[in-house]
Amino acid sequence: MPESGGRQVAGARADRPARPVVLAAHGTSDPAGRRTLEAVRDGVADRLGAPVGLGFVDLASPGLAHVLASLPDALVVPMFVTAGYHVEVDVPRAARQSGALVSEHLGAGAALARALLARAQEAQPDPDAIAVLAAGSSSASARDEVVTLGATLAQLCGVTVSVGFLSGPGPSAHTALVAADRGDRPVAVPALLAPGHFSRAATQLSGTRGIPLGAVLGAHPAVLDVVVARLGARPAAMPVLPRGGIRYAG
């Protein structure tokens, strides 16, 4: 229920959308990862008071295009922290084929920073240094989003935050963990939505240094807040697609 002025109350029941909602996730072969993504879907459905679909762009079924084929005019939320290849290519392509609307991806806003801090504090209640470990991307702008997320987290909690990537170019996860280990109460936290290959890599790397690791973002209430907010927000930048276009929410 919105507060006065129309601002959404965190964790509150949102208005039921006029269109069916589908979450577009990466996908994972890890059963725990799938259960986590299903928990996110169920949490969003509970907020909306309506069924929510879940489709994958890689490694799992049902595929996003398959889900959208049975839900014409759906509203699609890309469940990605950054705008890499899947957000810029795979999700728009599937949406264009079905005539779906697409929201902005999760992004690096304050709500996700709050979720990261909560996950970090579950593993280390009073951290004085945090390493944010992200999957990685060949896209410089996607990596910049993670850096922005780290800076937002640092402003939120007032401690040193280092950012590192578990694959690809940019500062490595190892480098971020070394920086965090200079603190007396370091903690690492994965900027990942669900368990899978990269969360296992984060567990191994942080364990090698003896640094506690927070859980993945999963169905944290702040993540659900972002999803619900995205259902009514037009993206800041629209990808340019060949042979036609794509419609956006908002």
C-alpha positions as CSV (number, residue, x, y, z in Angstrom):
1,M,0.0,0.0,0.0
2,P,1.6,3.3,-1.0
3,E,2.3,6.0,1.6
4,S,1.0,9.5,1.1
5,G,2.6,11.0,-2.0
6,G,2.5,7.7,-3.8
7,R,5.8,6.2,-2.5
8,Q,5.8,2.5,-2.2
9,V,6.2,1.2,1.4
10,A,9.0,-1.4,1.6
11,G,7.6,-4.9,1.9
12,A,4.0,-3.8,1.4
13,R,1.4,-5.4,-0.9
14,A,1.6,-3.8,-4.3
15,D,-1.1,-3.1,-6.8
16,R,-2.0,-6.0,-9.0
17,P,-0.6,-5.4,-12.5
18,A,-2.9,-5.4,-15.5
19,R,-0.5,-7.7,-17.4
20,P,1.0,-11.0,-16.4
21,V,4.4,-10.7,-14.9
22,V,7.4,-12.8,-15.8
23,L,10.8,-12.8,-14.2
24,A,13.7,-13.4,-16.6
25,A,16.6,-15.0,-14.8
26,H,20.0,-16.4,-16.0
27,G,19.3,-20.0,-14.9
28,T,21.5,-22.5,-13.1
29,S,22.0,-26.3,-13.0
30,D,22.3,-26.0,-9.2
31,P,19.1,-27.2,-7.5
32,A,19.6,-24.7,-4.7
33,G,19.9,-21.9,-7.2
34,R,16.6,-22.9,-8.8
35,R,14.9,-23.1,-5.5
36,T,16.2,-19.6,-4.7
37,L,14.9,-18.2,-7.9
38,E,11.5,-19.8,-7.4
39,A,11.4,-18.3,-3.9
40,V,12.0,-14.8,-5.5
41,R,9.2,-15.5,-7.9
42,D,6.9,-16.6,-5.1
43,G,7.8,-13.6,-3.0
44,V,7.0,-11.2,-5.9
45,A,3.7,-13.1,-6.5
46,D,2.8,-12.6,-2.8
47,R,3.5,-8.9,-3.1
48,L,1.4,-8.6,-6.2
49,G,-1.4,-10.9,-5.2
50,A,-1.1,-12.5,-8.6
51,P,0.7,-15.4,-10.3
52,V,4.2,-14.6,-11.6
53,G,6.1,-16.6,-14.3
54,L,9.8,-17.5,-14.3
55,G,11.8,-18.0,-17.5
56,F,15.5,-18.6,-18.0
57,V,17.9,-17.4,-20.7
58,D,20.5,-20.1,-20.1
59,L,21.3,-23.4,-18.4
60,A,17.7,-24.2,-17.3
61,S,14.2,-24.6,-18.5
62,P,11.6,-23.4,-19.1
63,G,13.3,-20.9,-21.5
64,L,12.1,-17.3,-21.4
65,A,10.9,-17.4,-25.0
66,H,8.8,-20.5,-24.1
67,V,7.2,-18.9,-21.1
68,L,6.4,-15.7,-23.0
69,A,4.9,-17.7,-25.9
70,S,2.0,-18.7,-23.5
71,L,1.8,-15.2,-22.0
72,P,1.3,-12.6,-24.7
73,D,1.6,-9.0,-23.6
74,A,3.5,-10.0,-20.4
75,L,5.6,-7.6,-18.3
76,V,9.1,-8.9,-18.1
77,V,11.6,-8.0,-15.3
78,P,15.2,-8.9,-16.1
79,M,16.6,-10.4,-12.8
80,F,20.2,-9.2,-13.3
81,V,22.3,-6.9,-11.2
82,T,24.0,-5.4,-14.3
83,A,23.1,-4.9,-17.9
84,G,25.3,-7.4,-19.7
85,Y,24.7,-9.5,-22.7
86,H,21.6,-11.3,-21.4
87,V,19.9,-8.0,-20.5
88,E,20.9,-6.2,-23.7
89,V,20.3,-9.1,-26.2
90,D,18.6,-12.3,-24.9
91,V,15.8,-10.8,-22.9
92,P,14.8,-8.1,-25.5
93,R,14.9,-10.8,-28.3
94,A,12.5,-13.1,-26.4
95,A,10.3,-10.2,-25.6
96,R,10.2,-8.9,-29.2
97,Q,9.1,-12.3,-30.4
98,S,6.1,-12.3,-28.1
99,G,5.2,-8.7,-27.9
100,A,6.0,-8.4,-24.2
101,L,7.0,-5.3,-22.3
102,V,10.4,-5.2,-20.6
103,S,11.3,-3.3,-17.4
104,E,14.8,-2.1,-16.4
105,H,17.0,-4.7,-14.8
106,L,17.6,-4.8,-11.1
107,G,20.5,-2.3,-11.3
108,A,22.8,-0.9,-8.7
109,G,20.5,1.3,-6.6
110,A,20.2,1.8,-2.9
111,A,17.7,-1.0,-2.4
112,L,20.2,-3.7,-3.6
113,A,22.9,-2.1,-1.5
114,R,20.7,-2.5,1.6
115,A,20.2,-6.2,0.7
116,L,24.0,-6.6,0.3
117,L,24.6,-5.0,3.7
118,A,21.9,-7.2,5.3
119,R,23.6,-10.3,3.8
120,A,27.0,-9.2,5.0
121,Q,25.8,-8.5,8.5
122,E,24.3,-12.0,8.7
123,A,27.8,-13.4,8.3
124,Q,29.6,-10.7,10.2
125,P,27.4,-8.5,12.5
126,D,29.8,-5.6,12.7
127,P,32.0,-5.6,9.7
128,D,34.7,-2.9,9.2
129,A,35.6,-4.0,5.7
130,I,33.4,-5.6,3.0
131,A,34.4,-7.3,-0.3
132,V,31.6,-7.3,-2.9
133,L,32.2,-10.3,-5.3
134,A,30.4,-10.1,-8.6
135,A,30.2,-12.6,-11.5
136,G,32.0,-10.4,-14.0
137,S,31.2,-9.2,-17.5
138,S,33.0,-8.2,-20.7
139,S,31.0,-5.0,-20.7
140,A,32.7,-2.1,-19.0
141,S,29.4,-0.4,-18.3
142,A,28.2,-3.6,-16.5
143,R,31.3,-3.7,-14.4
144,D,30.8,0.0,-13.6
145,E,27.4,-0.8,-12.3
146,V,29.0,-3.1,-9.7
147,V,31.5,-0.4,-8.8
148,T,28.6,2.0,-8.3
149,L,26.8,-0.6,-6.1
150,G,30.0,-0.9,-4.0
151,A,30.2,2.8,-3.6
152,T,26.5,3.0,-2.6
153,L,27.1,0.3,0.0
154,A,30.1,2.1,1.4
155,Q,28.0,5.3,1.8
156,L,25.3,3.2,3.4
157,C,27.4,1.5,6.0
158,G,30.4,3.8,6.4
159,V,33.1,1.2,6.0
160,T,35.6,0.4,3.3
161,V,34.1,-1.6,0.4
162,S,36.2,-3.3,-2.2
163,V,34.7,-4.7,-5.4
164,G,36.1,-7.7,-7.3
165,F,35.0,-10.0,-10.2
166,L,34.9,-13.7,-10.2
167,S,35.6,-13.9,-14.0
168,G,36.6,-11.6,-16.8
169,P,38.4,-8.3,-16.8
170,G,38.5,-5.7,-14.0
171,P,39.7,-6.1,-10.4
172,S,39.7,-9.7,-9.3
173,A,37.7,-11.2,-6.4
174,H,41.0,-12.2,-4.9
175,T,42.2,-8.5,-5.0
176,A,39.0,-7.4,-3.3
177,L,39.4,-10.1,-0.6
178,V,43.0,-9.1,0.1
179,A,41.8,-5.5,0.6
180,A,39.0,-6.5,2.9
181,D,41.4,-8.7,4.9
182,R,43.2,-5.6,6.1
183,G,40.2,-5.0,8.3
184,D,39.8,-6.5,11.8
185,R,36.3,-7.8,11.0
186,P,36.2,-8.4,7.2
187,V,33.3,-10.0,5.4
188,A,32.6,-10.9,1.8
189,V,29.2,-10.8,0.1
190,P,28.3,-12.0,-3.4
191,A,26.4,-9.6,-5.7
192,L,24.6,-12.7,-7.0
193,L,20.9,-13.5,-7.1
194,A,21.1,-17.2,-6.6
195,P,23.6,-20.1,-5.8
196,G,25.5,-21.6,-8.7
197,H,28.9,-21.7,-10.3
198,F,29.9,-18.2,-9.2
199,S,28.7,-18.5,-5.6
200,R,30.7,-21.7,-5.3
201,A,33.8,-19.8,-6.5
202,A,33.1,-17.0,-4.0
203,T,32.8,-19.6,-1.2
204,Q,36.1,-21.2,-2.2
205,L,38.0,-17.9,-2.5
206,S,36.7,-16.4,0.8
207,G,37.2,-19.6,2.6
208,T,40.9,-19.7,1.5
209,R,41.4,-16.4,3.3
210,G,39.2,-17.3,6.3
211,I,36.8,-14.4,5.5
212,P,33.1,-15.0,6.3
213,L,30.8,-15.0,3.3
214,G,27.3,-13.7,3.2
215,A,24.5,-15.4,1.4
216,V,23.3,-14.6,-2.1
217,L,20.7,-11.8,-2.5
218,G,17.9,-14.3,-3.1
219,A,14.5,-13.3,-1.9
220,H,15.6,-10.6,0.4
221,P,12.7,-8.1,0.9
222,A,14.8,-5.3,-0.6
223,V,15.2,-7.4,-3.8
224,L,11.5,-7.9,-4.0
225,D,11.1,-4.1,-3.5
226,V,13.2,-3.5,-6.6
227,V,11.2,-6.0,-8.7
228,V,7.9,-4.4,-7.7
229,A,9.3,-1.0,-8.4
230,R,10.6,-2.0,-11.8
231,L,7.1,-3.0,-12.9
232,G,6.1,0.6,-13.3
233,A,9.4,2.2,-14.3
234,R,10.6,3.0,-17.8
235,P,14.3,2.1,-18.4
236,A,16.8,4.9,-18.6
237,A,18.3,3.4,-21.8
238,M,16.6,1.3,-24.4
239,P,18.7,-1.2,-26.4
240,V,18.7,-0.7,-30.1
241,L,17.4,-3.9,-31.8
242,P,17.6,-4.8,-35.5
243,R,14.5,-5.3,-37.6
244,G,11.9,-3.7,-35.4
245,G,11.9,-2.7,-31.8
246,I,10.7,-3.5,-28.3
247,R,8.1,-2.0,-26.0
248,Y,8.9,-0.9,-22.5
249,A,7.0,-0.6,-19.3
250,G,6.2,2.8,-18.0
